[in-house]
Amino acid sequence: VCTALRAGYRLIDTALFYRTEKEIAAGIRMAGLKREQVFICTKVLQKAHASDAQVRNSLKESLRNLDTNYVDLYVIHNPRAGRIKEVWSLLLQLREEGLCKAVGVSNFGVGQLEGLRESGLELPEVNQIEVHCWRQLQKVTAYHSEHGIATMCMAPLARGRMFGRSDLAKMAQEMGRTEAEVAIRWSLQKGYIPIPKSINPERILLNMADGFDLTMRQMERIERLDTGFMSCTMASPCHELAWQLVADSIPDPDTWGGNRNKSKGYGKGKSKFTNSEPTRW
């Protein structure tokens, strides 16, 4: 965190679930920055959706961990957490109370966003969703543009799983850049907010994708890479969950694969499908 901040990064994405909030607070102090110089996004604990009191406590715990009295962006982590209408209404209230400056969602699709709108609720300011060169979600991003929702790209590098497997590798070689640089530059030129992650100081600097622009022809070339590839197979598919499943109640985990661990026999704490991630930059 300190390395990224000293390099010039000013947005840090985390979640109570990631268990990195205390380290982020320490990193900000080590970098010698004031709280107001850093934009912090964190997320509601999924199991806290069980009640309004637990949602409020989830934010309070994050504020203690982050050593702050507000966060810049507070986000519903995934629609699969359920009770979306009630929880979203509470997030709007928390914003009014000054505990967060902006509110958003993560892994929401058009159907779920429309569900909020048709319920008479304010739409999110941000939707953090897996969007990258190989999963461009054009219908979702078009909806964002139409309704003034910022697209924050979770896993903008597809966790590196497509590196060397598409025309992006050739393009990067032609440009004398890394695939990561080109992928992040594509996100930036699309008007998105990419949040790559790395613990490697050299890659942290490269992920700034500074000093070059993609031409229109190169942007069009990247458009053709879209295959719908998902690097996060637990969270990302949830953008297609039916609104009626998540609007007013908590869906059965079988509807989104939450019981796969039991069926595979991995046991508690040893899930092959864990979605715990460190802070992204």
C-alpha positions in Angstrom: 0.0 0.0 0.0 2.7 2.4 1.0 4.6 1.7 -2.3 1.5 2.4 -4.4 0.7 5.6 -2.6 4.3 6.9 -2.9 4.1 6.1 -6.6 1.1 8.3 -7.0 -1.9 6.0 -6.6 -4.7 7.6 -4.6 -7.6 5.1 -4.8 -7.5 2.0 -2.6 -10.2 -0.7 -2.9 -10.7 -3.1 -0.1 -13.5 -4.9 1.9 -14.1 -6.0 5.4 -14.1 -9.6 4.0 -10.5 -9.2 2.7 -9.2 -8.5 6.2 -6.8 -5.8 4.9 -8.3 -2.6 6.2 -5.9 -2.3 9.2 -2.9 -2.7 6.9 -4.3 0.0 4.6 -4.6 2.4 7.4 -1.0 1.7 8.4 0.1 2.1 4.7 -1.4 5.5 4.5 0.4 6.6 7.7 3.7 5.2 6.4 3.3 7.1 3.1 2.9 10.3 5.1 -0.4 11.1 3.5 -3.4 12.8 5.1 -6.7 10.8 5.2 -8.4 13.3 2.8 -5.6 12.7 0.2 -6.6 9.0 -0.3 -9.9 7.7 -1.8 -10.9 4.6 0.1 -13.6 2.1 -1.1 -14.7 -0.7 1.1 -17.7 -3.1 1.1 -20.5 -4.5 3.2 -19.8 -7.9 4.6 -22.1 -10.3 2.7 -23.5 -12.0 5.8 -24.3 -8.7 7.3 -27.2 -8.4 4.9 -29.2 -10.5 7.4 -30.3 -7.3 9.2 -30.0 -3.5 9.0 -28.2 -3.5 12.4 -25.5 -5.9 11.0 -25.0 -3.7 7.9 -24.5 -0.7 10.1 -22.1 -2.6 12.3 -20.2 -3.8 9.2 -19.5 -0.2 8.3 -18.6 0.8 11.8 -16.0 -2.1 12.0 -14.5 -1.0 8.7 -14.2 2.6 10.0 -12.4 1.4 13.1 -10.1 -0.8 11.0 -9.3 2.1 8.6 -8.9 4.6 11.5 -11.3 7.0 9.9 -14.8 8.5 10.4 -15.9 8.1 6.8 -15.2 6.2 3.6 -15.2 7.7 0.2 -17.2 4.9 -1.3 -19.3 2.1 0.4 -20.4 -0.7 -1.8 -22.7 -3.7 -1.7 -20.3 -6.5 -2.4 -22.5 -8.8 -4.4 -26.2 -9.1 -5.2 -26.2 -12.7 -4.0 -26.1 -11.3 -0.4 -29.8 -10.6 -0.8 -32.3 -8.1 0.8 -30.9 -5.6 -1.8 -33.8 -3.1 -1.6 -33.5 -2.8 2.2 -29.7 -2.8 2.3 -29.4 -0.3 -0.5 -31.9 2.0 1.2 -29.8 1.8 4.4 -26.6 2.7 2.4 -28.3 5.8 1.1 -29.1 6.7 4.7 -25.5 6.1 5.8 -24.4 8.5 3.1 -26.8 11.1 4.5 -25.3 10.6 7.9 -21.9 11.4 6.5 -20.4 7.9 7.2 -19.7 7.5 3.5 -19.4 10.1 0.7 -20.7 7.9 -2.1 -22.4 4.5 -2.4 -22.3 1.8 -5.0 -22.7 -1.8 -5.8 -20.5 -4.6 -7.1 -21.2 -7.5 -9.5 -24.6 -6.0 -10.5 -26.1 -6.6 -13.9 -28.7 -4.7 -15.9 -31.6 -6.6 -14.4 -30.6 -5.9 -10.9 -29.9 -2.2 -11.6 -33.2 -1.9 -13.3 -34.8 -3.6 -10.3 -33.5 -0.8 -8.1 -34.7 1.9 -10.5 -38.2 0.4 -10.9 -38.4 0.2 -7.1 -38.1 4.0 -7.0 -34.6 3.9 -5.5 -31.7 6.1 -6.5 -29.3 4.2 -8.8 -25.7 3.5 -7.6 -22.9 6.0 -8.3 -20.5 3.1 -9.1 -20.8 -0.5 -10.1 -17.6 -2.5 -9.5 -17.7 -5.4 -11.9 -15.4 -7.7 -13.8 -14.7 -5.8 -17.0 -11.6 -6.2 -19.0 -10.4 -6.7 -22.6 -11.7 -10.3 -22.7 -15.0 -9.6 -20.8 -16.3 -6.2 -22.0 -20.0 -6.5 -20.9 -21.2 -4.0 -23.5 -24.8 -4.1 -22.4 -23.9 -3.4 -18.8 -21.5 -0.6 -19.6 -24.0 1.0 -22.0 -26.5 1.0 -19.1 -23.9 2.6 -16.9 -23.3 5.4 -19.5 -27.1 6.0 -20.0 -27.7 6.3 -16.2 -24.5 8.1 -15.1 -23.0 5.1 -13.2 -19.2 4.8 -13.1 -17.7 1.5 -14.3 -15.1 0.3 -11.8 -13.2 -2.6 -13.3 -12.6 -5.4 -10.8 -9.8 -7.7 -12.1 -9.0 -5.5 -15.1 -6.2 -7.9 -16.0 -8.4 -11.0 -15.7 -5.9 -12.0 -13.0 -3.3 -12.5 -15.7 -5.0 -15.7 -16.9 -5.4 -14.5 -20.5 -1.8 -13.2 -20.9 -0.1 -14.8 -23.8 -3.4 -16.3 -25.1 -4.8 -13.5 -27.3 -3.9 -10.8 -29.8 -3.2 -8.5 -26.9 0.2 -10.2 -26.5 1.1 -9.4 -30.0 -0.2 -5.8 -29.7 1.8 -5.2 -26.5 5.0 -6.6 -28.2 4.5 -4.2 -31.1 4.1 -1.3 -28.8 7.0 -2.2 -26.5 4.6 -2.4 -23.6 3.4 -5.2 -21.3 0.0 -6.7 -21.7 -1.0 -5.3 -18.3 -0.1 -1.8 -19.4 -2.2 -2.1 -22.6 -5.2 -3.6 -20.8 -5.2 -0.9 -18.2 -4.8 1.8 -20.8 -7.8 0.4 -22.7 -9.9 0.6 -19.5 -8.8 4.2 -18.9 -9.5 5.3 -22.5 -13.0 3.7 -22.2 -13.6 6.0 -19.2 -13.6 3.2 -16.7 -11.8 3.0 -13.3 -9.5 0.0 -13.3 -8.3 -1.3 -10.0 -5.4 -3.7 -10.7 -3.7 -5.4 -7.8 0.0 -6.3 -7.3 2.5 -6.6 -4.5 5.4 -6.2 -6.9 6.9 -2.7 -6.8 7.9 -2.8 -10.5 4.4 -4.0 -11.6 2.7 -1.4 -9.4 4.6 1.3 -11.4 3.8 -0.4 -14.8 0.1 -0.7 -13.9 -0.1 3.1 -14.0 0.0 2.7 -17.8 1.4 6.2 -18.2 3.2 7.8 -21.2 1.2 6.4 -24.1 -2.3 6.2 -25.7 -4.0 3.6 -27.8 -5.0 4.6 -31.3 -8.6 4.2 -32.5 -7.5 1.2 -34.6 -5.8 -0.4 -31.5 -9.0 0.2 -29.5 -11.0 -1.5 -32.2 -8.6 -4.4 -32.3 -9.1 -4.9 -28.5 -12.9 -4.8 -29.0 -12.5 -8.0 -31.0 -10.9 -9.8 -28.0 -14.2 -10.0 -26.1 -15.0 -13.7 -25.4 -16.8 -13.3 -22.1 -13.9 -14.8 -20.1 -14.5 -14.7 -16.4 -11.5 -14.9 -14.0 -13.7 -14.8 -10.9 -16.1 -17.7 -11.4 -17.9 -17.3 -8.0 -18.7 -13.6 -7.9 -18.9 -12.5 -11.5 -21.8 -14.8 -12.7 -24.0 -13.3 -10.0 -24.7 -10.2 -12.2 -27.2 -12.5 -13.9 -29.2 -13.6 -10.8 -32.9 -12.8 -11.2 -33.9 -9.6 -9.4 -36.8 -11.4 -7.6 -34.3 -13.8 -6.0 -32.3 -11.0 -4.3 -34.6 -8.0 -4.0 -36.3 -8.8 -0.7 -34.8 -12.0 0.6 -31.5 -13.8 0.9 -31.2 -16.4 -1.8 -30.3 -20.0 -1.2 -26.6 -20.5 -1.8 -27.4 -23.2 -4.4 -28.7 -20.5 -6.7 -25.2 -19.0 -7.1 -22.9 -22.0 -6.3 -22.3 -21.2 -2.7 -22.6 -24.8 -1.7 -20.0 -26.0 -4.2 -17.4 -26.4 -1.4 -19.5 -28.9 0.4 -20.2 -31.0 -2.7 -16.5 -31.0 -3.6 -15.5 -32.0 0.0 -12.9 -29.3 0.5 -14.0 -28.6 4.1 -14.1 -25.4 6.1 -11.3 -23.0 5.4 -9.9 -25.1 2.4 -12.3 -24.0 -0.4 -10.9 -24.4 -3.9 -13.3 -21.6 -4.9 -12.4 -19.0 -2.3 -12.9 -15.4 -3.4 -10.8 -13.7 -0.7 -8.6 -11.2 -2.4 -6.0 -8.7 -1.2 -6.3 -5.0 -1.8 -6.2 -4.0 -5.4 -4.4 -1.0 -6.9 
